[in-house]
Amino acid sequence: MAGLDRAAMYPLQDRLPAPVYWIYRAVRTLGVALCFAAFWSGAVVIGWLWLPVLWLVPGERAAKIRRVHRTVRRGFRLFHFVMRALRLYHRTSPAARLRPGDAAVVLVANHPTLCDVTSIASLFPGVVAVAGPQYAANRLLGRLVAACGFVATGSHMLRDGEARLRMGFDVLVFPEGTRSPRGGGLQPFHRGAFELAARAKAPIVLLKLTCVPPALSKRLPIWKIADRMAVLTIEPVDVIYPADLGMDSRAMCREIEQRYRDMFGYPTPRVRVPSTVPPSESQPLGDFP
């Protein structure tokens, strides 16, 4: 880690005596570990004990998904309340809502931290995310992921994404497919989100996510949590209507990827890696705690 980054993340290292500082670091690391342990334990309990009860209540599938989704969202909010109370991580947004109107939208965002999905879904109602196979196909978590409306990657991703939009849910996709590189930069974008928006004729809301100081990013283990509380800011920056662009999903993907690079001041890679995976097939589209 560069000296400037280390100074920004660990300013107390030069101010506190070494024994005191490393006790402080151990306590913060333990706090993060306990928060994530409680998060996953709660997810398993809800999925196997509370979910069957909710699913027995009569109603159409959309109503049942909304019922489970509300429970999951409360869990997300509790998770973030505890993280903030321990001065570990906080999420905020200058916007009261993400939609430009009443219609459901496709949310596109960069992916700086492990808690981006829970941060967005806890602040804004009616948001479902695309879930990778490590969650959707997990024996312990898969039932809950499906029941709360999250969209599994795979051959039915676009079909299920369109169904969620018709139900009135906003669909959150990280085109990078995984968290952004540590230290800045972006992964090459996949075009699944843009194909979904084009097929569903849904607006695309671009979200800019910034985390200061960096935390829970790719290849940054939890024991390297910053000395100060990390703050994730979720900022809607533009609304795009696919029909107005006159582009196919591949061209739209490259255009919006470049906009993100310009937004953050990241250089365009010399060798661009095109999205060669057909949009109907499995693509890695994000992760969450």
C-alpha positions in Angstrom: 0.0 0.0 0.0 1.3 3.4 -0.9 2.4 5.7 1.8 -0.3 8.3 1.1 -3.0 5.6 1.2 -1.7 4.2 4.4 -1.6 7.7 6.0 -5.3 8.2 5.0 -6.4 4.8 6.2 -4.3 4.5 9.4 -3.8 8.1 10.7 -3.8 6.9 14.4 -0.8 4.6 13.9 1.7 7.5 14.3 -0.4 9.2 17.1 -1.0 6.4 19.6 1.5 4.2 21.4 2.0 0.9 19.6 0.3 -1.3 22.3 -2.7 0.9 22.5 -3.0 1.2 18.7 -2.9 -2.5 18.0 -5.5 -3.2 20.7 -7.6 -0.5 19.0 -7.1 -2.3 15.6 -8.0 -5.7 17.1 -11.2 -4.3 18.6 -12.2 -2.8 15.2 -11.4 -6.0 13.4 -13.4 -8.0 15.9 -16.3 -5.7 15.4 -16.4 -6.2 11.7 -16.1 -10.0 12.1 -19.0 -10.1 14.6 -21.2 -7.9 12.3 -20.7 -10.2 9.3 -21.1 -13.3 11.4 -24.4 -11.9 12.8 -25.5 -10.9 9.3 -25.0 -14.4 7.8 -26.4 -16.1 10.8 -29.5 -13.9 10.6 -29.9 -14.6 6.9 -29.9 -18.4 7.6 -32.4 -18.1 10.4 -34.8 -16.0 8.4 -34.5 -18.2 5.4 -35.2 -21.4 7.2 -37.5 -20.4 10.1 -39.3 -17.2 9.2 -39.5 -17.5 5.5 -41.8 -20.6 5.5 -44.2 -18.7 7.8 -44.3 -15.6 5.5 -44.8 -17.8 2.4 -47.9 -19.4 3.9 -49.8 -16.1 4.0 -52.2 -16.0 1.0 -51.4 -13.7 -1.8 -50.0 -13.5 -5.4 -46.3 -14.1 -6.0 -45.5 -10.4 -6.2 -47.2 -9.8 -2.9 -45.3 -12.6 -1.2 -42.0 -11.3 -2.6 -42.7 -7.8 -1.3 -43.5 -9.3 2.1 -40.2 -11.2 2.3 -38.4 -8.2 0.8 -39.6 -5.9 3.6 -38.3 -8.4 6.2 -34.9 -8.6 4.5 -34.7 -4.9 4.2 -35.2 -4.5 7.9 -32.4 -6.9 8.5 -30.2 -4.8 6.2 -31.1 -1.6 8.1 -30.2 -3.3 11.4 -26.9 -4.5 10.0 -26.0 -0.9 9.0 -27.2 0.6 12.2 -24.8 -1.6 14.2 -22.0 -1.0 11.8 -22.5 2.8 12.2 -22.9 2.5 16.0 -19.5 0.8 16.2 -18.0 3.5 14.0 -17.0 1.0 11.3 -19.1 1.8 8.2 -21.9 4.2 7.3 -23.9 4.7 4.1 -25.6 7.9 3.1 -27.1 9.6 0.0 -28.0 13.1 -0.9 -31.1 11.8 -2.8 -34.4 11.0 -1.2 -35.3 8.6 -4.0 -33.6 7.1 -7.1 -36.5 6.9 -9.6 -37.1 9.9 -11.9 -40.8 9.0 -11.8 -43.1 6.1 -10.7 -41.9 3.5 -13.2 -39.3 0.9 -12.2 -35.7 1.4 -13.3 -32.5 -0.5 -13.8 -29.9 0.8 -11.4 -26.3 0.7 -12.6 -23.4 1.4 -10.2 -19.7 1.0 -9.7 -18.9 -1.5 -6.9 -16.3 -0.2 -4.4 -17.3 -2.2 -1.3 -18.7 -5.5 -0.1 -21.7 -3.7 1.4 -23.0 -1.8 -1.7 -26.1 -4.0 -2.2 -27.2 -3.8 1.5 -26.4 -0.1 1.6 -28.6 0.7 -1.4 -31.4 -1.7 -0.6 -31.6 -0.5 3.0 -31.8 3.2 2.1 -34.2 2.9 -0.9 -37.3 0.6 -0.9 -38.2 -1.8 -3.7 -34.6 -2.5 -4.8 -33.6 -6.1 -5.8 -30.1 -7.0 -7.0 -28.7 -9.6 -9.3 -27.1 -12.4 -7.3 -24.3 -14.6 -8.4 -24.3 -18.4 -8.0 -22.3 -18.3 -4.8 -25.5 -16.9 -3.2 -28.4 -17.9 -5.4 -27.3 -21.6 -5.6 -26.1 -21.8 -1.9 -28.1 -24.4 0.0 -28.4 -22.3 3.1 -29.1 -18.9 1.5 -30.6 -19.7 -1.9 -34.2 -19.9 -0.7 -34.0 -16.5 0.9 -32.3 -14.9 -2.1 -35.0 -16.2 -4.4 -37.9 -15.4 -2.0 -37.0 -11.8 -1.5 -36.9 -11.2 -5.3 -33.2 -11.1 -6.0 -32.4 -12.2 -9.6 -30.1 -15.1 -10.1 -27.5 -15.0 -12.9 -28.0 -17.7 -15.5 -30.1 -18.5 -18.5 -33.2 -16.9 -17.1 -31.6 -13.7 -15.7 -33.1 -11.4 -18.3 -36.5 -13.0 -18.1 -36.5 -12.8 -14.3 -35.2 -9.2 -14.3 -38.0 -8.1 -16.6 -40.5 -9.8 -14.3 -39.2 -7.9 -11.3 -39.4 -4.6 -13.3 -43.0 -5.4 -14.2 -43.7 -6.1 -10.5 -42.5 -2.6 -9.7 -39.0 -3.4 -8.3 -35.9 -1.5 -9.3 -33.2 -4.0 -10.4 -29.7 -3.2 -9.2 -26.8 -4.4 -11.4 -23.0 -3.9 -11.1 -21.7 -4.1 -14.7 -18.2 -4.7 -13.5 -19.4 -8.1 -12.3 -17.3 -7.9 -9.1 -15.9 -5.3 -6.8 -13.8 -2.5 -8.3 -10.0 -2.9 -8.2 -8.4 -2.0 -4.9 -6.8 1.4 -5.1 -9.0 2.8 -7.9 -10.0 1.9 -11.4 -12.9 -0.1 -12.9 -13.3 -3.6 -14.1 -14.5 -3.9 -17.8 -18.3 -3.6 -17.9 -20.6 -6.5 -18.9 -23.6 -5.6 -20.9 -26.3 -7.5 -19.1 -27.8 -4.5 -17.3 -28.1 -2.6 -20.6 -29.6 -5.5 -22.4 -32.2 -5.8 -19.6 -33.0 -2.1 -19.8 -33.3 -2.2 -23.6 -35.6 -5.2 -23.6 -37.8 -3.9 -20.8 -37.8 -0.4 -22.1 -36.8 0.8 -18.6 -34.9 3.9 -17.7 -31.3 3.4 -16.5 -30.3 5.4 -13.4 -26.5 5.8 -13.0 -25.3 5.7 -9.4 -21.9 7.0 -8.3 -20.6 5.2 -5.2 -17.6 6.6 -3.3 -16.2 5.2 -0.1 -13.9 7.3 2.0 -11.7 6.0 3.4 -11.6 2.7 1.4 -13.1 -0.3 3.2 -14.2 -3.8 2.4 -12.9 -3.5 -1.2 -11.5 -6.2 -3.3 -8.4 -7.8 -1.8 -8.7 -5.6 1.3 -9.4 -8.1 4.1 -11.5 -7.1 7.1 -8.5 -6.8 9.4 -7.3 -3.9 7.3 -10.4 -1.8 8.2 -9.5 1.9 8.4 -8.9 3.7 11.7 -11.8 6.0 11.0 -15.4 5.1 10.0 -15.7 4.5 6.3 -18.5 6.5 4.6 -20.2 5.2 1.4 -22.0 7.9 -0.5 -24.6 6.8 -3.0 -25.3 9.6 -5.6 -27.6 9.3 -8.6 -25.9 11.2 -11.4 -28.0 10.7 -14.5 -31.0 9.0 -16.0 -30.7 7.4 -19.4 -33.5 6.2 -21.7 -32.2 3.4 -23.9 -34.5 4.3 -26.8 -33.1 7.9 -26.9 -29.5 6.6 -27.3 -30.2 4.6 -30.5 -27.5 2.0 -29.5 -27.5 -1.7 -29.0 -26.6 -3.0 -25.5 -23.0 -3.6 -26.4 -22.4 0.0 -27.6 -24.5 1.4 -24.7 -22.3 -0.6 -22.3 -19.1 0.8 -23.7 -20.5 4.4 -23.7 -21.6 4.2 -20.1 -18.3 2.5 -19.0 -16.4 5.4 -20.5 -18.7 7.9 -18.7 -17.8 6.2 -15.4 -14.1 6.4 -16.2 -14.4 10.1 -17.0 -16.5 10.6 -13.9 -13.8 9.2 -11.6 -10.8 10.3 -13.7 -9.7 6.7 -14.5 -7.8 6.2 -17.7 -9.2 4.1 -20.6 -7.4 0.7 -20.7 -5.2 0.3 -23.7 -6.7 -3.1 -24.4 -10.4 -3.2 -23.9 -11.9 -6.5 -22.9 -15.3 -6.7 -24.8 -18.3 -8.4 -23.2 -18.4 -11.5 -25.3 -20.9 -13.4 -23.1 -24.4 -13.4 -24.7 -26.7 -11.5 -22.4 -29.0 -14.5 -21.9 -26.1 -16.5 -20.4 -24.5 -16.4 -17.0 -22.4 -13.4 -16.2 -20.9 -12.4 -12.8 -22.8 -9.3 -11.9 -22.0 -8.5 -8.3 -21.7 -9.6 -4.7 -23.1 -8.6 -1.3 -22.3 -9.5 2.3 
